[in-house]
Amino acid sequence: MLELKGIFKTFFPNTPNEVRALRGVDLRITPGSWVNIIGTNGSGKSTLLNATAGTFPLDQGEIILDGNRITRWPEHRRAKLIGRVFQDPFSGTAPSMTIAENLALAARRGQARGLGFALRTGWRNDLRDRVAAMGLGLEDKIEKPMDTLSGGQRQSITLLMAGLVRPSLLLLDEHTAALDPKSADKIIELTGKFIAENQLTTIMVTHSMQQAANFGDRIIMMHQGSICHDISGLQKSRVRASDLIAKFDEVRRSDQLDESVADMLRSNYV
C-alpha cells in the first residue's frame, strides 16, 4: 500500500523562477495495482515519482509505503523498498560492468555491496535462467558489458534489475520514451508480463496514450501539480487513447479560458 497525503513541493520559492510542482496531492494505491500517470509537460508527473523515490525533501505532506512512514527517509534507504527504471537506458546501471555483475548488485539492493557471492556457479545459472525467461536471447551475453547492448536490451535488463528483489513499489519513469517504436513496443509488452508475473505494485509515467489505455488498471491525469482525473475500474477497462486525448484537449481549453479571464481582469485595472 502506498499513500501520499497532502504532498506539496515548490522549486525556487520566492524567486522569479518559482515553480509550484506539486500542490496538495493525495493518492492511495492498493497492493498489486498498476497506475499510469499522464499529463502535459510540467504537470508534475515525474516530480511525483521523484518525491516518492526521495530525490528531494517535501515542503509538506507525508508518504507511507507498506506501513513505513518514509517521508524523511533518504533516497538510498527508500531504495530497499522501491525499484526504479528511468527514461534513459543508460541510467541506473554500471556501463563497464557485465550484465551478470549488474544483476548481482541489484540482487543485493539494501544490503552490503559485494560481488563475491555472484561468482558461484549456481547463482550465475539462476541469473542466466532469469534473463532467458525474458525471451530476448540475452542469456548467452551475461558476461558482456552493459554498454555493448542496444537501448532496448539495456532497458530490459534494467527492468529485471528493478524487480530482481521484489520491491514494494516499482517506479517506471517514461522508460520507453527514448527507444525506437519497435523496441518500445517490445519493452512495454515485457513490462506487462513482468509486472503480472511478480504482482508488482507499479506507477508508470508515460506520454503514450496508447500505453496508458492498454496497460494497467488505473490512470491518473495531472495538471499544474494536481490530480485532475482519476480513471479506474470499469471506466479504465473501456477507455481508449482517443478518450484520453480528448481529456487533454479539455484541460488545454480550460487553461485558455482561465488566461482569457485573467487578461480581462487585468484590462479592467489598466
Secondary structure, DSSP 8 states (H G I E B T S, - for coil): -EEEEEEEEEESTTSTT-EEEEEEEEEEE-TT-EEEEEESTTSSHHHHHHHHHTSS--SEEEEEETTEE-TT--HHHHTTTEEEE-SSTTSSS-TTSBHHHHHHHHHTTTS----GGGGSHHHHHHHHHHHHTTTSS-GGGTTSBGGGS-HHHHHHHHHHHHHHS--SEEEEESTTTTS-HHHHHHHHHHHHHHHHHHT--EEEE-S-HHHHHHSSSEEEEEETTEEEEEEEHHHHHH--HHHHHHHHHHHHHHHHHHHHHHHHHHHHT-
